[in-house]
Amino acid sequence: MKGLTPRRIVAELDRYIIGQDEAKRAVAIALRNRWRRQQLDPEMRDEVAPKNIIMIGPTGVGKTEIARRLSNLAGAPFIKVEASKYTEVGYVGRDVESMIRDLVGMAVNLVREEERESVRPKAEAAAEERMLEFLLPSREAAPADKEADEQRARTRERIREKLIKGQLDERVVEISTEERSTSFVDVISSQGVEQLGFDFQDAFEKMVPPRTVTRKMKVSEARKLIMEQETERLLEKDKIRREAVERTENAGIVFIDELDKIAGPPSKEGPDVSREGVQRDLLPIVEGSNVMTRHGMVRTDHILFIAAGAFHTSKPSDLIPEMQGRFPIRVELKDLSSEDFVRILTEPKNALVKQYAALLKTDGVDVTFTDDAVHEIADVAAAVNRRMQNIGARRLHTVLEKVLDDISFDAPDTRQKRLTITAEYVREKVKDIAEDEDLSRYIL
């Protein structure tokens, strides 16, 4: 984190997301402030609260992508949720605390993977020894025979050498492994169990001992299975949980999408489970409270919340005052122009044009796009967005799929393995649809 300066964070985001400089600067500063807070003395550290952010902009302009790439940069637990799927207390549906439980679950997986990598060398060594026992079982207790022991040791080393080189991968061996019965916790709804704040999974595993199963399999398969068991045996569950909870509290990021759907007055039509009620339930989580999870108590005081919404029919000031106060930073994401679409198609590390070319390459077809073709695709997408619902960069997928429809279908069977997409070809494929507004509503 020390090397992740705001300028470098923005530079990394620029590799994947076009434009939206104001939003990138805001999240870069927020992420840097996480590191700055950790450098303070403990007394002041607890007083520094994260500056939560609201991103305002239409769909498809990069709100979710900015938050997701930010969490990848920081290696932080990250979860994306939709505000509209939560209900206030007293109604059937997901309660707002479940987002923190899900976030801790993500943190546990993150820490577990890191721990698995750290114990891999030990696990590989242990797995190798176990495989040698299956290939050359130890002798039963017998009188000491120095010559026989030396010969056995030499044989063992020869087998080890072959095992490492993969020369024994196809040999079939009989191995004994431990298996646990399917837990009733896996069958019961996880939400109900988690709300009790108790880890039934561990409790059940302690009550029901594992059973030993003997099976035959190839050495290559057996090594993977044994490696997995040895890795799990070396992991310290309590340490993983402690680290996960700490990382959630100090580095967790929650991205709340569709915040505008719970803003504004109650709906006059259709089902409406008090939007303001959901806000009031969400408020303690954002302000800072203790949430009981199966991995322990989690404080939400220093979790960074990034909210987003189009705010077409409502505005941030329609949120309850307390909620507005908890999101002091507001950034507006701009609509994407035709020039932005051209950059999206070509500049990012995994640009759309590169993706489609790589997909068709798997069928042996080399597809190249001329600069005119790229500009034509961008112009068509921008024009359709202006005439109909503005769905931002997602419109590019629709237009590209239509342009490449015949090529994608015929790619495995065509003899023409080199194709160049020109502006004329693009116009030919989308001309009738783009000009017929009624038809374009269905197709594009």
Secondary structure by P-SEA (a helix, b strand, c coil): cccccaaaaaaaaaaccccaaaaaaaaaaaaaaaaaaaaccaaaaaacccbbbbbbccccccaaaaaaaaaaaaccbbbbbbccccccccccccccaaaaaaaaaaaaaaaaaaaaaaaaaaaaaaaaaaaaaaaccccccccccaaaaaaaaaaaaaaaaaaaacccccbbbbbbbbbbcccccccccaaaaaaacccaaaaaaaabbbbbbbbbbcaaaaaaaaaaaaaaaaccaaaaaaaaaaaaacbbbbbbccccccccccccccccccaaaaaaaacccccbbbbbccccccccccbbbbbbccccccccccccaaaaaaccbbbbbbcccaaaaaaaaccccccaaaaaaaaaaaacbbbbbcaaaaaaaaaaaaaaaaacccccaaaaaaaaaaaaaaaaaaccccccccccccaaaaaaacccccccaaaaaccc
